[in-house]
């Protein structure tokens, strides 16, 4: 039963993986804050 979360044939697992990949691709909130602060000269 534990492998269902990793199987791509279920829509919920695909949605979870897509959400995780987008979050990792975009960067964490703290990293984004640092980048914005540097661009603002803070």
ABEGO torsion letter per residue (X at the ends): XAAAAABAABAAAAAAAAAAAAAAAAEBAAAAAAAAAAAAGX
